[in-house]
């Protein structure tokens, strides 16, 4: 948890300012910056599948340490490149290398939760991890804004040092949790996708999760542009919206997870998806700051319920010895949703000038996810082998 917090602290300090640096300092057009993040998302997704698969072969701890060491080296190299005024393509190439070499931290850590935490407490386990990440993400941009004043290179030095500290903490205090079993993976890496070929219920879950995350992905870029251009909120007011989101998660993620841990998990995913649908379908009718905060409260409620529950369901669906593989493939779906969602949102903003129509269309992804999770709830016994596994 502490390692994840420190890593997120550094990463949160950098991410909001990468686009600003590219656009304002290097004069890169936004279309090229958008393409950069789309390619980065593909590389990150690939890395997460490889990391999840490797963790079922060589263990979790080693990969977590390697991930943070790679991240530290790449971000420090990025800071040096910025200090020497390297061009966009050099800096973008270094950052792409980071996505490829170190993005497997998340699925490996998610698989480690399965190793450490009994089934009945996994939602709480994922909630603790998620709270740590949100605390880092919520604090990081404030530190980043301070460091950016002195030079963008210091953002990347800070992120590199944070990743290094995280890796040292894991190396010093975290033991190996993976125990090889007869089901442990010895197949080729391409065999990872046999999970999708031979498990139709897992496919439905993946598609439903992807649809939900396509709506979730509107939170940062699409919503921030809407608040700035349409509602004419100041940058400071928009920043407080996201701080409010992070604070809600930090304050309520763990207690809410304890309250809902005995509720059927597919029901929780249905509730989460429906909350997202309601909030975004109503977003086009919202014109005041208090109502935006109300919508963020509904969205964050869905986030608190749905994100740790999704990881927990995957842990139930995955057989012993293959938790890393399943968490890696699930990370592929969630990462694609987070990354492709803003792209769809941006295109939709150009094509649908009426905000009421725009936000209703974007909310439909989560509405379709409701039906996917309803189908899974109805076929729960076939999905997981018992009447009440979740």
C-alpha positions as CSV (number, residue, x, y, z in Angstrom):
1,X,0.0,0.0,0.0
2,X,2.8,2.4,0.9
3,X,4.7,1.5,-2.2
4,X,1.7,2.1,-4.4
5,X,1.0,5.5,-2.6
6,X,4.6,6.8,-3.2
7,X,4.5,5.6,-6.8
8,X,1.1,7.3,-7.4
9,X,2.4,10.4,-5.7
10,X,5.2,10.8,-8.2
11,X,3.1,9.7,-11.2
12,X,0.3,12.1,-10.2
13,X,2.7,15.0,-10.1
14,X,3.8,14.3,-13.7
15,X,0.7,13.2,-15.7
16,X,-1.4,16.4,-15.6
17,X,1.5,18.4,-16.9
18,X,2.8,16.3,-19.8
19,X,0.2,17.6,-22.2
20,X,0.8,21.2,-21.0
21,X,4.5,20.8,-21.6
22,X,4.1,19.3,-25.0
23,X,1.5,21.9,-26.1
24,X,2.7,25.2,-24.5
25,X,6.5,24.6,-24.3
26,X,7.1,22.6,-27.5
27,X,4.2,23.8,-29.6
28,X,2.9,20.3,-30.4
29,X,-0.7,20.2,-31.8
30,X,-3.3,18.6,-29.5
31,X,-4.1,16.1,-32.2
32,X,-0.6,14.7,-32.1
33,X,-0.6,14.7,-28.3
34,X,-3.9,12.8,-28.4
35,X,-2.3,10.2,-30.7
36,X,0.7,9.9,-28.4
37,X,-1.6,9.0,-25.4
38,X,-3.5,6.6,-27.6
39,X,-0.3,4.7,-28.6
40,X,0.9,4.9,-25.0
41,X,-2.4,3.2,-23.9
42,X,-1.8,0.3,-26.4
43,X,1.7,-0.2,-25.1
44,X,0.5,0.0,-21.5
45,X,-2.2,-2.6,-22.1
46,X,0.3,-4.9,-23.7
47,X,2.7,-4.5,-20.8
48,X,0.0,-5.3,-18.3
49,X,-0.9,-8.6,-20.0
50,X,2.8,-9.5,-20.2
51,X,3.3,-8.6,-16.5
52,X,0.3,-10.5,-15.3
53,X,1.4,-13.6,-17.3
54,X,5.0,-13.3,-16.0
55,X,3.9,-13.0,-12.4
56,X,2.4,-16.5,-12.7
57,X,5.8,-17.8,-13.8
58,X,8.5,-16.0,-11.9
59,X,6.6,-14.5,-9.0
60,X,5.2,-11.1,-8.0
61,X,7.9,-9.4,-5.9
62,X,10.6,-9.5,-8.5
63,X,8.4,-7.9,-11.1
64,X,7.2,-5.1,-8.8
65,X,10.8,-4.2,-8.1
66,X,11.8,-4.4,-11.7
67,X,8.8,-2.2,-12.7
68,X,9.7,0.5,-10.2
69,X,13.4,0.4,-11.1
70,X,12.6,0.8,-14.8
71,X,10.2,3.6,-14.1
72,X,12.8,5.4,-12.0
73,X,15.4,5.2,-14.7
74,X,13.0,6.2,-17.5
75,X,11.6,9.2,-15.7
76,X,15.0,10.5,-14.6
77,X,16.1,10.1,-18.3
78,X,13.1,12.1,-19.3
79,X,14.0,14.9,-16.9
80,X,17.6,15.0,-18.4
81,X,16.1,15.1,-21.9
82,X,13.9,18.1,-20.9
83,X,16.9,19.9,-19.2
84,X,18.9,19.6,-22.5
85,X,15.8,20.7,-24.5
86,X,15.4,17.6,-26.5
87,X,12.5,17.6,-29.0
88,X,9.1,16.1,-28.8
89,X,10.0,12.8,-30.5
90,X,12.9,12.1,-28.1
91,X,10.8,12.8,-25.0
92,X,7.8,10.9,-26.3
93,X,10.0,7.9,-27.2
94,X,11.4,7.8,-23.7
95,X,7.9,8.0,-22.2
96,X,6.7,5.2,-24.5
97,X,9.5,3.1,-23.2
98,X,8.2,3.7,-19.7
99,X,4.7,2.5,-20.6
100,X,6.2,-0.6,-22.2
101,X,8.7,-1.5,-19.4
102,X,6.9,-0.6,-16.2
103,X,3.1,-0.6,-16.6
104,X,2.8,-4.1,-15.2
105,X,2.9,-2.9,-11.6
106,X,-0.9,-2.7,-11.4
107,X,-2.0,-6.2,-12.5
108,X,0.9,-7.8,-10.5
109,X,-0.1,-5.9,-7.3
110,X,-3.7,-6.9,-8.0
111,X,-2.7,-10.6,-8.2
112,X,-0.7,-10.2,-5.0
113,X,-3.9,-9.2,-3.2
114,X,-5.3,-12.6,-4.2
115,X,-2.3,-14.3,-2.6
116,X,-2.5,-12.3,0.6
117,X,-6.1,-11.8,1.4
118,X,-8.9,-14.4,2.0
119,X,-11.8,-14.4,-0.4
120,X,-14.3,-12.9,1.9
121,X,-12.0,-9.8,2.5
122,X,-10.7,-9.2,-1.1
123,X,-13.0,-6.2,-1.8
124,X,-11.5,-4.6,1.3
125,X,-8.0,-5.6,0.2
126,X,-8.5,-3.9,-3.2
127,X,-10.1,-0.9,-1.5
128,X,-7.0,-0.4,0.7
129,X,-4.8,-0.5,-2.4
130,X,-7.1,1.8,-4.3
131,X,-7.2,4.3,-1.4
132,X,-3.5,4.5,-1.3
133,X,-3.4,5.1,-5.1
134,X,-6.0,7.9,-4.8
135,X,-4.2,9.5,-1.9
136,X,-1.1,9.7,-4.2
137,X,-3.1,10.9,-7.2
138,X,-4.8,13.6,-5.1
139,X,-1.6,14.9,-3.6
140,X,0.7,14.6,-6.6
141,X,-0.7,17.4,-8.8
142,X,-0.2,20.0,-6.1
143,X,3.4,19.0,-5.8
144,X,3.7,18.9,-9.6
145,X,2.3,22.4,-9.9
146,X,4.9,23.7,-7.4
147,X,7.8,21.9,-9.2
148,X,6.7,23.0,-12.7
149,X,7.2,26.6,-11.6
150,X,11.0,25.9,-11.4
151,X,11.2,23.7,-14.5
152,X,9.4,20.7,-16.0
153,X,12.4,18.5,-15.6
154,X,12.0,18.6,-11.8
155,X,8.6,16.9,-12.2
156,X,10.3,13.9,-13.8
157,X,13.1,13.8,-11.3
158,X,10.6,13.8,-8.5
159,X,8.6,10.9,-10.2
160,X,11.8,8.9,-10.8
161,X,12.9,9.3,-7.1
162,X,9.4,8.4,-6.0
163,X,9.4,5.2,-8.1
164,X,12.9,4.3,-6.7
165,X,11.8,4.8,-3.1
166,X,8.7,2.6,-3.8
167,X,10.9,-0.1,-5.3
168,X,13.3,0.0,-2.3
169,X,10.3,-0.3,0.1
170,X,9.0,-3.4,-1.7
171,X,12.5,-4.9,-1.9
172,X,13.1,-4.3,1.8
173,X,9.7,-5.2,3.4
174,X,7.6,-7.3,0.9
175,X,8.2,-11.0,0.7
176,X,7.3,-13.2,-2.3
177,X,3.6,-14.2,-2.1
178,X,3.3,-16.4,-5.1
179,X,3.4,-20.1,-4.6
180,X,3.7,-22.2,-7.7
181,X,0.9,-24.8,-8.2
182,X,0.2,-27.5,-10.7
183,X,-2.0,-24.9,-12.5
184,X,0.8,-22.4,-12.7
185,X,1.3,-21.2,-16.3
186,X,3.9,-22.9,-18.4
187,X,2.3,-22.2,-21.8
188,X,3.3,-19.7,-24.4
189,X,2.4,-16.0,-23.8
190,X,-0.1,-16.2,-26.6
191,X,-2.0,-18.8,-24.6
192,X,-3.1,-15.9,-22.3
193,X,-5.8,-15.2,-24.8
194,X,-7.2,-18.7,-24.5
195,X,-8.9,-17.3,-21.5
196,X,-11.1,-15.3,-23.9
197,X,-11.5,-18.1,-26.4
198,X,-12.6,-20.8,-23.9
199,X,-14.5,-18.8,-21.3
200,X,-17.6,-17.0,-22.7
201,X,-18.8,-15.8,-19.3
202,X,-15.5,-14.1,-18.7
203,X,-15.8,-12.5,-22.2
204,X,-19.2,-11.1,-21.2
205,X,-17.6,-9.7,-18.0
206,X,-14.7,-8.2,-20.0
207,X,-17.0,-6.5,-22.5
208,X,-19.3,-5.2,-19.7
209,X,-16.3,-3.9,-17.8
210,X,-14.9,-2.2,-21.0
211,X,-18.3,-0.5,-21.6
212,X,-18.4,0.7,-18.0
213,X,-14.9,2.1,-18.3
214,X,-15.7,3.8,-21.6
215,X,-18.1,6.0,-19.5
216,X,-15.7,6.2,-16.5
217,X,-13.0,7.5,-18.9
218,X,-15.0,10.7,-19.5
219,X,-14.2,12.0,-16.0
220,X,-10.9,13.7,-16.7
221,X,-10.5,15.1,-20.2
222,X,-14.1,15.3,-21.6
223,X,-15.6,16.6,-18.4
224,X,-12.8,19.1,-17.7
225,X,-13.1,20.5,-21.2
226,X,-16.9,20.7,-20.8
227,X,-16.6,22.5,-17.4
228,X,-14.0,25.0,-18.9
229,X,-15.6,25.8,-22.3
230,X,-19.3,25.3,-21.8
231,X,-19.8,26.0,-18.1
232,X,-16.9,28.5,-18.0
233,X,-15.5,27.4,-14.7
234,X,-12.1,28.6,-13.7
235,X,-9.1,26.3,-13.7
236,X,-9.0,26.5,-9.9
237,X,-12.7,25.5,-9.6
238,X,-12.1,22.6,-12.0
239,X,-9.1,21.5,-9.9
240,X,-11.3,21.5,-6.8
241,X,-13.8,19.2,-8.5
242,X,-11.1,16.5,-8.9
243,X,-9.7,17.1,-5.5
244,X,-13.3,16.5,-4.2
245,X,-13.4,13.3,-6.1
246,X,-10.1,12.1,-4.6
247,X,-11.1,13.1,-1.1
248,X,-14.4,11.1,-1.3
249,X,-12.5,8.0,-2.3
250,X,-9.9,8.5,0.5
251,X,-12.6,9.0,3.1
252,X,-15.2,6.5,2.1
253,X,-13.6,3.7,0.0
254,X,-12.6,1.4,2.9
255,X,-15.7,1.9,5.1
256,X,-18.1,1.5,2.2
257,X,-16.3,-1.6,1.1
258,X,-16.8,-3.1,4.6
259,X,-20.5,-2.2,4.5
260,X,-21.2,-3.8,1.1
261,X,-18.9,-6.9,1.4
262,X,-21.8,-9.3,1.9
263,X,-23.8,-8.0,-1.1
264,X,-23.7,-10.1,-4.3
265,X,-20.8,-8.6,-6.4
266,X,-22.7,-8.7,-9.7
267,X,-25.4,-6.7,-8.0
268,X,-22.8,-4.2,-7.0
269,X,-21.5,-3.9,-10.5
270,X,-25.1,-3.3,-11.7
271,X,-25.5,-0.5,-9.1
272,X,-22.2,1.0,-10.0
273,X,-23.0,1.0,-13.8
274,X,-26.4,2.5,-13.2
275,X,-25.0,5.3,-11.0
276,X,-22.6,6.2,-13.8
277,X,-25.5,6.2,-16.3
278,X,-27.7,8.4,-14.2
279,X,-24.9,11.0,-13.4
280,X,-23.7,11.3,-17.0
281,X,-27.2,11.3,-18.6
282,X,-28.0,14.3,-16.4
283,X,-24.7,16.1,-16.9
284,X,-26.0,18.1,-19.9
285,X,-28.7,19.6,-17.7
286,X,-26.3,20.8,-15.1
287,X,-25.1,24.4,-15.2
288,X,-24.1,25.3,-11.6
289,X,-21.1,24.4,-9.5
290,X,-23.1,22.8,-6.6
291,X,-24.9,20.5,-9.1
292,X,-21.6,19.5,-10.7
293,X,-20.4,18.5,-7.2
294,X,-23.6,16.5,-6.8
295,X,-22.9,14.7,-10.1
296,X,-19.4,14.0,-9.0
297,X,-20.7,12.5,-5.7
298,X,-22.9,10.1,-7.7
299,X,-20.0,9.2,-10.1
300,X,-17.6,8.7,-7.2
301,X,-20.2,6.5,-5.4
302,X,-20.2,4.3,-8.5
303,X,-16.4,4.3,-8.6
304,X,-16.1,3.3,-4.9
305,X,-18.5,0.4,-5.4
306,X,-17.4,-0.8,-8.8
307,X,-13.6,-0.6,-9.2
308,X,-12.5,-2.9,-6.2
309,X,-15.5,-5.2,-6.9
310,X,-14.4,-5.7,-10.5
311,X,-10.9,-6.9,-9.4
312,X,-12.5,-9.1,-6.8
313,X,-14.8,-10.8,-9.3
314,X,-11.8,-11.5,-11.6
315,X,-10.0,-13.1,-8.6
316,X,-13.0,-15.4,-8.2
317,X,-13.1,-16.3,-11.9
318,X,-9.4,-17.1,-12.2
319,X,-8.2,-20.6,-11.3
320,X,-5.3,-21.1,-8.8
321,X,-2.0,-20.4,-10.3
322,X,-3.4,-18.1,-13.0
323,X,-4.5,-15.0,-11.1
324,X,-1.8,-12.9,-12.7
325,X,-3.0,-13.9,-16.2
326,X,-6.6,-13.0,-15.5
327,X,-5.7,-9.7,-13.7
328,X,-3.5,-8.7,-16.7
329,X,-6.3,-9.3,-19.2
330,X,-8.8,-7.5,-17.0
331,X,-6.3,-4.6,-16.8
332,X,-6.3,-4.6,-20.7
333,X,-10.1,-4.0,-20.7
334,X,-10.0,-1.3,-18.0
335,X,-7.0,0.5,-19.6
336,X,-8.6,0.5,-23.0
337,X,-11.8,1.9,-21.5
338,X,-9.9,4.7,-19.7
339,X,-7.9,5.5,-22.8
340,X,-10.4,5.1,-25.7
341,X,-13.3,6.7,-23.6
342,X,-11.7,10.2,-23.8
343,X,-11.0,9.8,-27.5
344,X,-14.7,9.0,-28.1
345,X,-15.7,11.9,-25.8
346,X,-13.6,14.3,-27.8
347,X,-15.0,13.2,-31.1
348,X,-18.5,13.3,-29.7
349,X,-18.0,16.9,-28.5
350,X,-17.2,18.0,-32.0
351,X,-20.2,16.1,-33.5
352,X,-22.8,16.7,-30.9
353,X,-22.9,20.4,-29.9
354,X,-26.0,20.0,-27.7
355,X,-24.7,19.0,-24.2
356,X,-27.9,17.2,-23.3
357,X,-27.5,14.9,-26.3
358,X,-23.7,14.6,-25.9
359,X,-23.8,13.4,-22.3
360,X,-26.7,11.1,-22.8
361,X,-24.9,9.4,-25.7
362,X,-21.7,9.0,-23.5
363,X,-23.8,7.6,-20.7
364,X,-25.2,4.8,-22.9
365,X,-22.0,2.8,-22.5
366,X,-22.6,2.3,-18.8
367,X,-26.3,1.6,-19.5
368,X,-25.2,-1.3,-21.8
369,X,-22.9,-2.5,-19.0
370,X,-25.9,-2.7,-16.7
371,X,-27.4,-5.3,-19.1
372,X,-24.1,-7.3,-19.3
373,X,-23.9,-7.5,-15.5
374,X,-27.5,-8.5,-15.3
375,X,-26.8,-11.4,-17.7
376,X,-23.9,-12.4,-15.5
377,X,-26.0,-12.3,-12.4
378,X,-28.6,-14.5,-14.0
379,X,-25.9,-17.0,-15.1
380,X,-23.9,-16.7,-11.9
381,X,-23.9,-20.4,-11.1
382,X,-22.6,-21.4,-14.5
383,X,-20.1,-18.6,-14.4
384,X,-18.5,-19.5,-11.0
385,X,-19.5,-23.0,-10.2
386,X,-21.8,-22.4,-7.2
387,X,-25.0,-20.7,-6.4
388,X,-23.6,-17.9,-4.3
389,X,-19.8,-17.5,-5.0
390,X,-19.8,-13.8,-5.1
